[in-house]
Amino acid sequence: MPDQQPDQHHHRPSGTPRALRLGVAGPVGTGKSSILATLCRELAGELAMAVVTNDIYTDEDARFLRSAGVLPTERIRAVETGACPHTAIRDDVSANLDAVEDLEEAFGPLDLVLVESGGDNLTATFSPALADAQLFCIDVAGGGDVARKGGPGITGADLLIVNKTDLAPHVEVDVDAMVADARNARGGLPVLALSRKDPASIAELADWVRSLLARHQAGTHVPTDPGPMAPHSHSHDS
């Protein structure tokens, strides 16, 4: 576990903003929790961090991160949404905001708070009232055509991750073509092909977060809203 104490990293100049709140969204199974664990491993030695996870009825993602030892366990909070995942990150963010603010009060000043959405569909996005920036995660196992399907998460998130590229040969996906489709859909916004087995891609992800944090602390990062989810329903809706 990184040796990060509550009084470490209190080096930020006075007047700098509160912690950067970075949302991580994407469909079930695309590797969101793994990405959070990777970011904690890469950055917790230099940044004061905390994590909020979202699950509908459990705290499974939080337990995964705690067991991985990537942060002190008390810095990882779970929100059980009790409803469709997008509700807690888009429609009524109060439970997540409470969790973020509790962490900042307990361990602040923090540099970065990661907020993981529960797995949802391709249209899930964070409310700008909750997240200052957001990354959206898809993976090669979901099919090489996923990026072409669009949706506000794919087209408008601050960073799109094409995850699990090491699996591409096993699922017969052309990673270069998938990334090219993603870049075409995003009109110049960044796309990162990522694998937990590829140190270069992990370093690129960590550098992207460092750059984002620097802009946030300098007051030059302007949060943007990828747009609301399209109207949709779930089988459990009445």
Phi, psi and omega in degrees: 000133178303139182276078184242112180261157183303334183264007176279160172064020177275058186250000184291139178300148178298143180090355177287158187294168171299176181305143170292130178253111185250117179273143179234115184233170178149165181297164177302137172083005182276351175105025182298313182296322177296322178295318176300316179298319179297315180297320178296317179298321184283328193245342187295339177286344182239342182236150171275117191232160171208164184224140170239127178250157178234127168225158183290308186234358185227178171244035188300316182295321177296319180295324176300313182292320178298316181292334179286345177068030185275341177212158169306137189302327183289349178268006180241114182247145179249136172248122174264107190289326182069010181205183180306139187304323184295336183302317186279345178252349185233311190273314178222095188269010189299319181296319178291319178298319178300316181296316179298312183293325176297318179295318180294323179291322184283323190235005185288167001285134176261153175270320190214131171240122177267131179240114181263125174288153164295156181296129180223196183270189187288353182260000185293132176219156178275146170292140175295345174288343180253314186246132174284332178205161182213144171247149182239138187242125167238170180218159186294332180292342177281353179115144182291347183265002186300316183298328181288343182285342173070209189104153187298329178295316180290315188276335190238353180296155182298326176218135172254126177255127169262103193264165175061040182297339178293342180274353187306315180297332183279340180246009176056051177245136175272105184298317181300319179292321180295318178293320178297318176299318181296316180295322178296321181289335189260358173058039176102348176291151190290147176230136180233122172275120191234142169217137178294347178264002183244098183302326181296319180289325176295317178297322179295320177296314180298320179293324177298318179293318177301316180295317177299316180297320179299318178293321178298314182290333177277351181080017182257351176279126179251111179300139177237152181256116179300341180117155181290159175295148173292150177304134181203170179222164178236158185298337181268359176290144178275000000 
